[in-house]
Amino acid sequence: MRDLEVEVREITTIQVEHCVTVRHDDFEYLGRPYKSLSSVARQITGTKWNGWVFFGLKNSVGK
């Protein structure tokens, strides 16, 4: 079975572009697998984030 690869969204922080690939069972960032967007956001920022909010895929105000 081939992984389905779809780009989530690219964001820029301090002139650095971060690209995350959505795969069938996980996410890929910098060639490493991650189980959630939150874990990718934590890797980028060093702090806990809701991954959907961090990547602008969900409004941060309880919707």
C-alpha positions in Angstrom: 0.0 0.0 0.0 1.3 3.4 -1.0 1.2 6.3 1.5 -1.2 9.1 0.6 0.9 12.3 0.6 -0.8 15.7 0.9 0.7 18.9 2.1 -1.1 20.3 5.1 -0.1 23.9 5.1 3.1 25.8 5.1 3.8 28.5 7.7 6.6 30.9 8.1 8.2 31.7 11.5 11.2 34.0 11.7 11.9 33.4 8.0 11.9 29.6 8.3 9.4 27.7 6.2 8.0 24.5 7.8 6.4 21.9 5.5 4.5 18.9 7.0 3.3 16.0 4.9 0.1 14.1 5.8 0.5 10.4 5.3 -1.9 7.5 5.7 -1.0 6.8 9.3 1.0 9.8 10.5 2.6 13.1 9.6 6.2 13.7 8.3 8.3 16.7 9.2 12.0 17.0 8.3 12.0 13.3 7.3 10.7 12.0 10.6 7.3 10.5 11.4 5.0 12.1 14.0 1.7 10.7 15.2 0.0 14.2 15.5 0.2 17.7 14.3 0.5 18.7 17.9 3.8 16.8 18.2 5.1 18.5 15.1 4.1 21.9 16.5 5.9 21.0 19.8 9.0 20.1 17.8 9.0 23.4 16.0 8.2 25.7 19.0 9.5 23.7 22.0 6.1 24.2 23.8 2.7 22.5 23.8 0.3 23.5 21.1 -2.9 22.3 19.6 -1.6 21.3 16.2 -4.7 22.2 14.3 -4.6 25.7 15.8 -0.9 26.1 15.3 -1.1 25.3 11.6 -4.2 27.5 11.2 -6.5 24.6 10.4 -8.9 25.4 13.3 -10.0 28.5 15.1 -8.4 28.8 18.6 -11.7 30.0 20.1 -13.6 26.8 21.1 -15.4 26.1 17.8 
